[in-house]
């Protein structure tokens, strides 16, 4: 039993009530409650002495105060006291609740029946307390009087048994209810802390006024700040009026499903900057004009005339598929992108770098005359993001971390389609976005497992056709084996997507031959049996890695059975060191050669290599011709064959290729770890002077590291920091310092450095 003790101090009650929504400093309390700072300080000191509040840091000025469990209990006791003082049982027939206290927009409400919150409709006219019969409403009653909205502040209604003064469960609703049943209902009431939305001074209900429930299907108008914006973000509450906030919204969303749902809802009549797969679309070409802004970010000091000249040259190079330093830089920032003259309302940021994304946003802010919705996923906000949030065209900024000066903040709940809109004054409005399993008209099949965007549904209805089946399968958050069982006959791919993790292996045995092997990536391949795994290894590298591990763990199991699969043959050829018995799988491997370079390298110099090389003309050329003299053959071997197999010829071949313009251009594009190859060769730095005439490329960087290593060794000085690895030049010195364990540069050079250090 809880004693109902009212809080006598007005200031203390206001402060405790305000702190119930979260912490706050003395200054914040004073500003929000319009109480002078000396009064706030005095009240907080007394509340701290009584144990109702605590400070985050007692020694730091400006630290936040927060409620303790004692303070929460004191608020509950005060609420119960007001309820007992104002309620005479039974309440008026058809009453929903009573006003227990109000202070500006802050309300304390007592409810007889479950409120429809967290969004609460409140009438602007109290009930006639003398009514002795229940009204027989026709559903239009709400239209004859004005209503306002309030938002429930506490997460759940606190129910009390008025006879025992103990907390209780909510009452069981019975409808319709006769007058005698109403009079005899249990003495249970719930207490809700709420806050009025919009102008609150004109709401006429006073403390002690009973009010009726908002009629289903009738929605009062929301305040203008929530209705006169440019974009609709959903409905207030579950099925309330549409919400169109005035001003931009900062959406702190991390889950792809939450971002995808919101962006799809907002896409019409606005410009959306986001990954195309969030909008259930394949990659979308980007406007060519974005390249102007990209060039400006690369060359910030160039004037517009110079930028235009570079822009025109770049367009020509892109159209002709020319490879140069600028087009390679463009490929790094916009990998695999096509370019067009316009856009269709979506600027696709799939795979673009941060610099590329900034160029896209700059283009949008320069050219768009409609609301812009931006999904920003490139880490810390930039000055450009700050300018965007200040722009009146900013509709939505999705950025999980960071802060902005936008008035509205949107966050997701644990339920898909349910959001919370935070407004000034710590007011949180629940927002719902429709997630009914209806296929969007612009939705397209995911082309690969990476395109699957999971929904948050635990159950979906049966599919009408293949299109509907795929959509519903993707909507299932964890799959549904029963649903998949019913649909695997007609829609095997949808059934596979809808399969739970524990059932992947068994379902793949049934339907794996009917769907593309790439979809196996949705499953944990370690759970597949050897036969299914071997078939998948023909197409999938990860499956091949698992198969190789199994061969090495239990080689006897493999060699004791007939080898009918070239993937198994590959695994055996790559596991010679683990298998003592001789087993000839070369003919089986040659039927479908897999991992050719690895197989050649592991088996080079072993019995059977003369047969294996027939799978690759360049390996065969190297194996059969020890004196290769033409430059084209040298370049072909260097490109396709692992350097460890032609290392003995490396100096001669390198000098031949460097002697011609064609050879230097080809060498520049080959990513070869030259410092490893040349570290122990009889070579002088002056012999590599033609490297400086090579075009830009990974090959040039690697050879520049060789030159620096040779020059530093010849001058008996430490090498400068390398281009492919910071310590690459040390490979040419007799003694080297200890390389760090962590590495983000060339892996092969890093391993070679550790080997040299251990020698």
NUDRENRO-103505 format. One record per residue (C-alpha): residue in one letter; y, x, z. Coordinates in steps of 0.5 Angstrom, whole numbers, padded with zeros to 4 digits, always signed. Each point is the difference from the previous one (the first is absolute). Layout:
residues N
AYXZ ...
This chain:
residues 759
X+0000+0000+0000 X+0007+0002-0002 X+0006-0001+0004 X+0006-0003-0004 X+0006+0004+0002 X+0006+0000-0004 X+0004+0006-0001 X+0007-0001+0003 X+0004+0005-0003 X+0002-0002-0007 X+0001+0007-0002 X-0006+0002+0002 X-0004-0006-0003 X+0004+0001-0007 X-0002+0008+0000 X-0007-0001+0002 X-0001-0006-0006 X+0004+0005-0005 X-0005+0006+0002 X-0006-0004-0001 X+0001+0001-0007 X+0000+0007+0000 X+0004+0006+0004 X+0007+0001+0000 X+0006+0005+0002 X+0005-0002+0005 X+0005+0000-0006 X-0005-0005-0004 X-0001-0005+0005 X+0008+0000+0001 X+0001-0001-0007 X-0005-0005-0002 X+0001-0004+0007 X+0007+0001+0000 X+0000+0002+0007 X+0005+0005+0002 X-0004+0007+0001 X+0002+0000+0008 X-0004-0006+0001 X-0005+0002-0004 X-0001+0007+0003 X+0000-0004+0007 X-0005-0005-0002 X-0005+0005-0003 X+0001+0004+0006 X-0003-0006+0005 X-0005-0001-0005 X-0002+0007+0000 X+0000+0000+0008 X-0005-0006+0000 X-0005+0003-0005 X+0002-0005-0006 X+0002+0005-0005 X-0001+0007-0001 X+0004+0006-0004 X-0003+0004-0005 X+0003+0006+0003 X+0003-0001+0006 X+0004+0007-0001 X+0003-0001-0007 X+0006-0005-0001 X-0001-0005-0005 X-0007-0001+0001 X-0003-0007-0001 X-0002-0004+0005 X-0007-0004+0000 X-0003-0006+0003 X-0006+0001+0005 X-0006-0004+0002 X+0004-0002+0006 X+0006-0002-0005 X-0004-0004-0004 X-0003-0004+0006 X+0007-0001+0002 X+0002-0003-0006 X-0007-0005+0000 X+0002-0002+0007 X+0007-0002-0002 X-0003-0004-0006 X-0005-0003+0004 X+0006-0002+0005 X+0004-0003-0005 X-0006-0004-0003 X-0001-0003+0007 X+0007-0002+0001 X+0001-0003-0006 X-0007-0004-0002 X-0002-0006+0003 X-0007-0002-0002 X-0001-0003-0005 X+0005+0002-0006 X+0003-0005-0004 X-0005-0003-0005 X+0000+0004-0007 X+0003+0006+0003 X-0001+0007-0002 X+0004+0004+0005 X+0006+0001+0005 X+0006+0004+0000 X-0001+0004+0006 X+0005+0005-0001 X+0005+0003-0005 X+0005+0005+0000 X+0003+0001-0007 X-0005+0001-0005 X-0006+0001+0005 X-0004-0006+0002 X-0005-0001+0005 X-0004-0006-0002 X-0006-0004+0003 X-0005-0003-0004 X-0005-0006+0001 X-0004+0001-0006 X-0001+0007-0004 X+0006+0002-0004 X+0000+0001-0007 X+0003+0007+0001 X+0001+0005-0001 X+0005-0003-0004 X+0003-0006+0004 X+0004-0006-0003 X+0004-0003+0005 X+0004-0007+0000 X+0008+0000+0001 X-0001-0007+0004 X-0004-0001+0006 X-0005-0005+0001 X+0001-0006+0004 X-0003+0001+0006 X-0001-0007+0002 X-0005-0002-0006 X-0006-0003+0003 X-0004+0000-0006 X-0003+0005-0006 X+0004-0001-0006 X-0004-0001-0006 X+0003+0005-0005 X+0000-0001-0008 X+0001+0008-0001 X+0008-0001-0002 X+0002+0000+0007 X+0003+0007+0000 X+0004-0002-0006 X+0005-0004+0004 X+0002+0005+0005 X+0002+0008-0001 X-0005+0005+0002 X+0001+0008+0001 X-0005+0006+0000 X-0002+0004+0006 X-0005+0006+0000 X-0005+0001+0006 X+0002+0006+0004 X-0006+0001+0004 X-0007+0001-0004 X-0003-0006+0003 X+0001-0006+0004 X-0001+0001+0007 X-0004-0007+0003 X+0001-0002+0007 X-0004-0005+0004 X+0006-0004+0004 X-0005-0002+0005 X-0003+0007+0002 X+0006+0004-0002 X-0005+0004-0004 X-0001+0003-0007 X-0004-0005-0004 X-0003+0000-0007 X+0004-0005-0005 X-0001-0007+0000 X-0005-0003-0005 X+0004-0005-0005 X-0003-0007-0001 X+0003-0004-0006 X+0002-0005+0000 X+0002-0001+0007 X+0001-0007+0004 X+0005-0001+0005 X-0005+0000+0006 X-0003+0007-0003 X+0007+0003+0000 X+0001-0002+0007 X-0007+0003+0003 X+0000+0006-0004 X-0001+0007+0004 X+0007+0002+0003 X+0000+0006-0005 X+0006+0003-0003 X+0002+0007-0004 X+0006+0004+0001 X+0003+0003-0006 X+0006+0005-0001 X+0003-0001-0006 X+0007+0002-0004 X+0004-0005-0004 X+0001+0003-0007 X+0007-0001-0003 X+0006-0003+0003 X-0002-0002+0007 X+0006-0003+0004 X+0000-0006-0004 X-0008-0002+0002 X+0002-0006+0005 X-0007+0000+0004 X+0002+0002+0008 X-0005+0002+0005 X-0005-0006+0002 X+0000-0003-0007 X-0006-0002-0003 X-0001+0001-0007 X-0006-0003-0005 X-0004+0004-0005 X+0002+0002-0007 X-0003-0005-0005 X-0005+0003-0005 X+0003+0002-0007 X+0007-0001+0002 X+0003+0007+0001 X+0008+0001+0002 X+0004+0005-0003 X+0000+0007+0002 X+0007+0003+0001 X+0003+0003-0006 X-0001+0007+0002 X-0008-0001-0002 X+0001-0005-0006 X+0006+0003-0004 X-0003+0007-0002 X-0003+0002-0007 X-0007+0000+0001 X-0005-0004+0004 X-0005+0003+0004 X-0004-0005+0002 X+0000-0006+0005 X+0002-0001+0007 X-0006-0001+0005 X-0006-0002-0004 X+0003-0005-0004 X+0007-0001+0001 X+0006+0001-0004 X+0001+0006-0005 X+0003+0006+0003 X+0006+0003-0005 X+0003+0005+0005 X+0007+0002-0002 X+0000+0008-0001 X-0005+0005-0001 X-0007+0000+0004 X-0003+0007+0003 X-0008-0002-0001 X-0004+0005+0005 X-0006-0001-0003 X-0006+0005-0001 X-0006-0004-0002 X-0001+0000-0008 X-0002-0008+0001 X+0007-0002+0004 X+0004+0004-0005 X-0004-0003-0006 X+0001-0007+0002 X+0007+0001+0002 X+0002+0003-0007 X-0004-0005-0004 X+0004-0006+0003 X+0007+0003-0001 X-0002+0003-0007 X+0003-0006-0004 X+0008+0000-0002 X+0001+0007+0003 X-0001+0008-0002 X-0006+0003+0004 X-0001+0007+0001 X-0008+0001+0002 X-0007+0003-0002 X-0002-0005-0005 X-0007-0001+0003 X+0004-0003+0006 X+0002-0006-0005 X-0007+0000-0003 X+0002+0003-0006 X-0002+0006-0004 X+0005+0006-0001 X+0006-0002-0003 X+0004+0004-0005 X+0007+0002+0003 X+0007+0000-0003 X+0002+0006-0004 X+0007+0000+0003 X-0003+0002+0007 X-0001+0007-0003 X+0008+0001+0000 X+0000-0001+0008 X-0006+0005+0000 X+0003+0005-0003 X+0007-0001+0004 X-0005+0001+0006 X-0003+0007-0003 X+0007+0002-0003 X+0005-0003+0005 X+0006+0005-0002 X+0000-0002-0007 X+0005-0005-0004 X-0002-0006-0003 X+0000+0003-0007 X-0005+0005+0002 X-0004-0005+0003 X+0000-0004-0006 X-0002+0006-0004 X-0006+0002+0004 X-0002-0008+0000 X+0000+0000-0007 X-0004+0006-0001 X-0005-0002+0006 X-0001-0007-0004 X-0002+0004-0006 X-0005+0005+0004 X-0003-0006+0003 X-0001-0004-0007 X-0003+0006-0003 X-0004+0002+0006 X+0003+0007+0001 X-0002+0004+0005 X+0006+0004+0004 X+0002+0002+0007 X+0004-0007+0000 X-0005-0005-0003 X-0005+0004+0005 X+0005-0002+0006 X+0001-0007-0003 X-0008-0001+0000 X+0000+0003+0007 X+0005-0006+0002 X-0003-0005-0004 X-0007+0001-0001 X-0003-0004-0006 X+0006-0004-0001 X+0002-0003-0007 X+0007-0002-0001 X+0003-0006-0003 X+0007-0002-0002 X+0001-0006+0005 X-0004-0003+0006 X-0003-0007+0002 X+0003+0000+0007 X-0005+0005+0003 X+0001+0007+0001 X-0007+0003+0001 X+0000+0006+0005 X-0007+0002-0001 X-0002+0007+0001 X+0008+0002+0000 X+0003+0006+0004 X+0005-0001+0005 X+0005+0003-0005 X-0003-0005-0005 X+0001-0006+0005 X+0007+0002+0001 X+0002+0000-0007 X-0003-0007-0001 X+0004-0003+0006 X+0006+0003-0003 X-0001-0003-0007 X-0001-0007+0003 X+0006+0001+0005 X+0004+0002-0007 X-0002-0005-0004 X-0003-0006+0003 X+0004-0007+0002 X-0005-0003+0004 X-0003+0001+0007 X-0004+0006+0000 X-0007+0000+0004 X-0002+0007+0002 X-0007+0003+0003 X+0002+0007+0002 X-0006+0004+0002 X+0003+0007+0000 X+0001+0002+0007 X+0007+0001+0003 X+0005-0004-0003 X+0005+0003-0004 X+0008+0000-0001 X-0002-0005-0006 X-0004-0005+0004 X+0006+0000+0005 X+0004-0002-0006 X-0005-0005-0002 X+0000-0003+0006 X+0008-0001+0000 X+0000-0003-0007 X+0000-0008+0000 X-0005+0000-0005 X-0005+0003+0005 X-0005-0006+0001 X-0006+0004+0003 X-0001+0007+0002 X-0008+0001+0002 X+0000+0006+0005 X-0005+0001+0005 X+0004+0005+0004 X+0007+0002+0000 X+0006-0004+0002 X+0006-0004-0004 X+0006-0004+0001 X-0003-0006-0003 X+0001-0006+0005 X-0007-0003-0001 X-0007+0004+0002 X-0006-0003-0003 X-0007+0002+0004 X-0007-0002-0002 X-0005-0004+0005 X-0007+0001+0001 X-0001-0006-0005 X+0001+0001-0007 X+0006-0004-0003 X+0003+0000+0007 X+0006+0003+0002 X+0006+0001+0005 X+0007+0000-0002 X+0005+0004+0005 X+0007-0003-0001 X+0006+0003+0004 X+0000-0002+0008 X-0008+0002+0000 X-0002-0007-0003 X-0007+0000-0003 X-0001-0005-0005 X-0007-0001-0002 X-0001+0000-0008 X-0006-0003-0004 X-0002+0002-0007 X-0005-0004-0004 X-0007+0004+0000 X-0004-0006-0003 X-0005+0003-0005 X+0003-0002-0006 X+0000+0005-0006 X+0007+0002-0002 X+0001-0001-0007 X+0002+0007-0001 X-0006+0003+0004 X-0005+0005-0004 X-0007+0002+0001 X+0000+0007+0004 X-0002+0005-0005 X-0003+0005+0006 X-0001+0000+0007 X+0006+0003+0002 X+0004-0006-0003 X-0004-0005+0005 X+0006-0003+0004 X-0004-0003+0006 X+0002-0007+0003 X+0000-0002+0007 X-0005-0006-0001 X-0006+0000+0004 X-0003-0006-0004 X+0001-0003-0007 X-0002-0006-0004 X-0005+0001-0006 X+0003+0002-0007 X+0001-0004-0006 X+0000+0006-0005 X-0001+0007+0000 X+0008+0001+0000 X+0000-0004+0007 X-0006+0003+0002 X+0003+0007+0000 X+0007-0002+0003 X-0004-0003+0006 X-0005+0006+0001 X+0006+0004+0001 X+0003-0005+0005 X-0005+0002+0005 X+0002+0005+0005 X-0007+0002+0002 X-0005-0003-0006 X-0004-0006+0001 X-0008+0001-0002 X-0001-0008+0000 X+0005-0001-0005 X-0002+0006-0004 X-0007-0002+0000 X+0002-0007-0003 X+0004+0004-0006 X-0004+0006-0001 X-0003-0004-0006 X+0006-0002-0004 X+0005+0005+0003 X-0003+0007+0002 X+0006+0004+0000 X+0003-0005+0005 X-0006-0001+0004 X+0000+0008+0001 X+0007+0000+0002 X-0001-0006+0005 X-0006+0004+0003 X+0000+0003+0007 X-0001+0007+0001 X-0006-0001+0003 X-0003-0003-0006 X+0002+0004-0005 X-0006+0004-0001 X-0005-0006-0001 X+0005-0004-0005 X+0001+0006-0004 X-0007+0001-0001 X+0000-0007-0003 X+0006+0000-0004 X+0002+0007-0001 X-0002+0000-0007 X+0004-0006-0002 X+0007+0003+0002 X+0004+0007-0001 X-0002+0005+0004 X+0007+0002+0002 X-0001-0006+0005 X-0005+0003+0004 X+0006+0004+0003 X+0001-0006+0004 X-0006+0001+0004 X-0002+0006+0005 X-0005+0004-0005 X-0003+0003+0006 X-0004-0006+0001 X-0003-0001-0007 X-0007+0003-0001 X-0002+0006-0004 X-0001-0004-0007 X+0006-0004+0000 X+0004+0006+0002 X-0003+0004-0005 X+0002-0005-0005 X+0007+0000+0002 X+0001+0007+0000 X+0000+0000-0007 X+0007-0003+0000 X+0003+0002+0007 X+0001+0006+0003 X+0000-0002+0007 X-0007-0003-0001 X-0002+0007-0003 X+0002+0004+0006 X-0004-0005+0004 X-0006+0001-0004 X+0001+0008+0000 X+0000-0001+0008 X-0006-0004+0000 X-0004+0005-0005 X+0002+0006+0005 X-0002-0004+0006 X-0007-0001-0002 X-0002+0003-0007 X-0007-0001+0001 X+0001-0007-0001 X+0004+0001-0006 X-0005+0005-0004 X-0006-0004+0002 X+0002-0006-0004 X+0001+0000-0008 X+0007+0001-0002 X+0002-0005-0004 X+0008+0000+0001 X+0005+0005-0003 X+0004+0000+0007 X-0006+0002+0004 X-0001+0006-0005 X+0007+0002+0001 X-0001-0001+0008 X-0006+0005-0001 X+0004+0005-0004 X+0005+0000+0005 X-0004+0001+0006 X-0005+0006-0003 X+0002+0004+0007 X-0003-0006+0004 X-0007-0001-0005 X-0005+0006+0001 X-0005-0004-0005 X+0001+0001-0008 X+0002-0006-0003 X+0002-0001-0007 X+0005-0005-0001 X+0004+0003-0006 X-0002-0005-0005 X+0001-0006+0004 X+0007+0003+0002 X+0002+0001-0008 X-0001-0007-0001 X+0006-0002+0003 X+0003+0007+0003 X+0005-0002+0006 X+0004+0005+0004 X-0001+0005-0006 X+0005+0006+0003 X-0003+0000+0007 X-0007+0000-0003 X+0001+0006-0004 X+0004+0004+0005 X-0006-0002+0005 X-0005+0002-0005 X+0003+0006-0004 X-0005+0006+0000 X-0006-0004+0002 X-0006-0002-0004 X+0002-0006-0004 X+0007+0001-0001 X-0002+0002-0008 X-0002-0008+0000 X+0006-0002+0004 X+0006+0003-0004 X-0002-0005-0006 X+0003-0005+0004 X+0007+0003-0001 X+0002+0004-0006 X+0005+0004+0004 X-0005+0002+0005 X-0005+0002-0006 X+0005+0004-0003 X+0002+0004+0006 X-0008+0001+0001 X-0002+0002-0007 X+0006+0004-0002 X+0002+0006+0005 X+0006+0002-0005 X+0004-0006-0001 X+0007+0003-0004 X+0003-0006-0003 X+0006-0003+0004 X-0002-0008-0001 X-0007+0002+0003 X+0003+0003+0006 X+0004-0005+0002 X-0005-0006-0001 X-0005+0004+0005 X+0006+0001+0005 X+0001-0007+0000 X-0007-0003+0000 X-0004+0005+0004 X+0001+0002+0007 X+0004+0007+0001 X-0006+0003+0004 X-0004+0000-0007 X+0005+0004-0004 X+0004+0004+0005 X-0003+0007-0003 X+0004-0002-0006 X+0006-0003+0003 X+0005+0006-0001 X-0002+0001-0007 X+0001-0007-0002 X+0006-0001+0004 X+0003+0006-0004 X-0002-0003-0006 X+0003-0007+0001 X+0006+0003+0003 X+0002+0003-0007 X+0001-0006-0004 X+0005-0006+0001 X-0006-0005-0001 X-0004+0004+0005 X+0006+0000+0006 X+0001-0007-0001 X-0007-0002+0001 X-0001+0004+0006 X+0006-0003+0003 X-0004-0007+0000 X-0006+0003+0003 X-0001+0000+0008 X-0004+0006+0001 X+0001+0004+0007 X+0001+0006-0003 X+0002+0004+0006 X-0008-0001+0002 X-0002+0002-0007 X+0004+0007+0000 X+0001+0002+0007 X-0005+0006-0001 X+0001+0001-0008 X+0003+0007-0002 X+0007-0003-0002 X+0007+0002+0000 X+0006-0005+0001 X+0003+0002-0007 X-0006-0002-0004 X+0002-0007+0002 X+0007+0000-0002 X-0001-0005-0005 X-0001-0005+0005 X+0007-0001+0001 X+0000-0003-0007 X-0005-0005+0001 X+0003-0008+0001 X+0000-0003+0007 X-0007-0002+0002 X-0005+0001+0006 X-0003+0006-0004 X+0007+0003+0000 X+0001-0001+0007 X-0007+0003+0002 X+0001+0006-0005 X+0007+0002+0003 X-0004+0000+0007 X-0004+0005-0003 X+0006+0004-0002 X+0003+0000+0007 X-0006+0002+0003 X-0001+0006-0005 X+0007+0002+0001 X+0000+0000+0007 X-0006+0004+0001 X+0003+0005-0005 X+0006+0001+0004 X-0004-0001+0007 X+0004-0006+0002 X-0002-0006+0003 X+0000-0006-0006 X+0005-0005+0000 X-0002-0007+0001 X-0005-0003-0006 X+0001-0006-0004 X-0007-0002+0000 X-0002+0002+0007 X+0005+0003+0005 X-0004+0006+0001 X-0003+0001-0007 X+0003+0007-0001 X-0004+0003+0006 X-0006-0001-0004 X+0002+0007-0004 X+0001+0004+0007 X-0005+0003+0003 X+0001-0003+0007 X+0003-0007+0001 X+0002-0004+0006 X-0004-0005+0003 X+0001-0007-0004 X+0002-0006+0003 X-0006-0005+0001 X+0004-0006-0002 X+0002+0000-0008 X+0003-0005-0005 X+0000+0005-0006 X-0005+0002-0004 X-0007+0000+0003 X-0003+0005-0004 X+0005+0005+0002 X+0000-0002+0007 X-0008+0001+0001 X+0001+0007-0004 X+0005+0002+0005 X-0004-0001+0006 X-0006+0003-0004 X+0004+0007-0001 X+0003+0000+0007 X-0008+0000+0003 X-0002+0006-0004 
